[in-house]
Amino acid sequence: MELKLRKVGNSLATTWPKEVLNRLNVSEGDKLHVVETQHGVLVTPYDPKFKKTMDIAKRVMARDREALKELAK
């Protein structure tokens, strides 16, 4: 697949095929995140920082389960 960059004001923009947007489950106004990998660049609607934060939260909740139960009372 090839995407062409076009000048829009002082920026560059591109259009994405509808099929790709459907596969990403995104629409106008949604954010895409660009992540550099060892194989190139990954474009995703999922925020990698949010995933990392949630992974940490899950570990804390598992470790401190009893204290969180008491706090919830």
Residue frames relative to the residue before (quaternion, step in Angstrom):
aa qw qx qy qz dx dy dz
M 1.0000 0.0000 0.0000 0.0000 0.00 0.00 0.00
E 0.1372 -0.7880 0.5982 0.0490 3.52 -1.03 0.81
L 0.1193 -0.7698 0.6246 0.0551 3.56 -0.94 0.94
K 0.2650 -0.7734 0.5589 0.1387 3.56 -0.96 0.88
L 0.3425 -0.7270 0.5614 0.1974 3.56 -0.98 0.92
R 0.0737 -0.7814 0.6193 0.0193 3.54 -1.05 0.86
K 0.4795 -0.6547 0.5003 0.3020 3.55 -1.14 0.64
V 0.0069 0.7582 -0.6505 0.0440 3.55 -0.94 1.04
G 0.7923 -0.0980 0.0223 0.6018 3.59 -0.14 1.24
N 0.7701 -0.2811 0.2374 0.5211 3.58 -0.74 -1.07
S 0.6461 0.5155 -0.3059 0.4725 3.58 1.29 0.08
L 0.3736 -0.6550 0.5876 0.2935 3.52 -1.40 -0.07
A 0.0624 -0.7948 0.6037 0.0058 3.56 -1.05 0.78
T 0.1450 -0.7636 0.6205 0.1044 3.53 -1.31 0.29
T 0.3280 -0.6969 0.5887 0.2453 3.55 -1.23 0.34
W 0.2655 -0.7638 0.5743 0.1275 3.54 -1.11 0.77
P 0.5232 -0.6287 0.4626 0.3420 3.60 -0.97 0.74
K 0.6070 -0.5920 0.4020 0.3457 3.55 -1.07 0.82
E 0.6281 0.5544 -0.3363 0.4301 3.60 0.99 -0.81
V 0.6550 0.4979 -0.3118 0.4753 3.59 1.00 -0.80
L 0.6523 0.5105 -0.3155 0.4631 3.58 0.92 -0.86
N 0.6315 0.5217 -0.3268 0.4715 3.58 1.05 -0.74
R 0.6628 0.5017 -0.3080 0.4628 3.60 0.96 -0.83
L 0.6769 0.4592 -0.2836 0.5005 3.58 1.12 -0.66
N 0.3099 -0.7722 0.4859 0.2678 3.56 1.32 -0.32
V 0.4856 0.6313 -0.4475 0.4067 3.57 0.91 1.01
S 0.0882 -0.7718 0.6267 0.0620 3.51 -1.31 0.40
E 0.7717 -0.3551 0.2435 0.4681 3.56 -1.30 0.04
G 0.7817 0.3096 -0.2525 0.4790 3.55 -0.91 0.98
D 0.5653 0.5832 -0.3907 0.4332 3.60 1.22 -0.33
K 0.3993 -0.7000 0.5392 0.2445 3.56 -1.24 0.50
L 0.1731 -0.7333 0.6460 0.1221 3.53 -1.21 0.67
H 0.2591 -0.7575 0.5830 0.1385 3.55 -1.08 0.76
V 0.2307 -0.7560 0.6012 0.1174 3.55 -1.01 0.89
V 0.0470 -0.8037 0.5920 -0.0380 3.55 -0.66 1.18
E 0.3225 -0.7318 0.5651 0.2028 3.56 -0.84 0.98
T 0.0668 -0.7806 0.6212 0.0179 3.56 -0.95 0.94
Q 0.6680 -0.4872 0.3586 0.4335 3.57 -1.24 0.09
H 0.7044 0.4465 -0.2572 0.4882 3.59 1.23 -0.38
G 0.7545 -0.2909 0.1989 0.5536 3.59 1.25 -0.04
V 0.6676 -0.4677 0.3864 0.4316 3.53 -1.05 -0.82
L 0.1939 -0.7642 0.6085 0.0901 3.55 -1.02 0.92
V 0.1467 -0.7609 0.6270 0.0804 3.58 -0.92 0.95
T 0.1036 0.8113 -0.5587 0.1379 3.56 -0.66 1.15
P 0.4549 -0.6716 0.4968 0.3085 3.59 -1.11 0.53
Y 0.6223 0.5578 -0.3313 0.4380 3.59 1.27 -0.23
D 0.3851 -0.7320 0.5232 0.2054 3.56 -0.84 1.04
P 0.3501 -0.7655 0.4937 0.2182 3.63 -0.43 1.14
K 0.6031 0.5492 -0.3643 0.4494 3.62 1.11 -0.54
F 0.6320 0.5253 -0.3316 0.4633 3.59 1.04 -0.74
K 0.6385 0.5227 -0.3268 0.4608 3.58 0.96 -0.83
K 0.6483 0.5127 -0.3188 0.4639 3.58 0.94 -0.87
T 0.6456 0.5188 -0.3129 0.4650 3.58 0.98 -0.88
M 0.6737 0.4904 -0.2994 0.4648 3.60 0.93 -0.86
D 0.6116 0.5398 -0.3522 0.4589 3.61 1.03 -0.67
I 0.6485 0.5004 -0.3092 0.4831 3.58 0.99 -0.84
A 0.6484 0.5242 -0.3179 0.4513 3.59 0.93 -0.91
K 0.6450 0.5224 -0.3252 0.4531 3.61 0.96 -0.80
R 0.6480 0.5088 -0.3225 0.4660 3.58 0.99 -0.81
V 0.6536 0.5063 -0.3142 0.4667 3.60 0.95 -0.87
M 0.6624 0.5089 -0.3121 0.4525 3.61 0.91 -0.89
A 0.6537 0.4983 -0.3182 0.4723 3.58 1.01 -0.77
R 0.6780 0.5013 -0.2895 0.4529 3.57 0.94 -0.89
D 0.7999 0.2795 -0.1156 0.5184 3.59 0.90 -0.93
R 0.1319 0.8507 -0.4995 0.0972 3.57 1.16 0.62
E 0.6987 0.4785 -0.2855 0.4487 3.61 0.78 -0.98
A 0.6527 0.5037 -0.3193 0.4674 3.59 0.94 -0.82
L 0.6541 0.5049 -0.3165 0.4659 3.61 0.99 -0.77
K 0.6051 0.5430 -0.3522 0.4636 3.60 1.08 -0.66
E 0.6663 0.4986 -0.2956 0.4690 3.57 0.96 -0.88
L 0.6561 0.5121 -0.3051 0.4628 3.57 0.96 -0.80
A 0.6446 0.5441 -0.3142 0.4356 3.58 1.11 -0.68
K 0.5762 0.6156 -0.3712 0.3890 3.62 1.21 -0.46
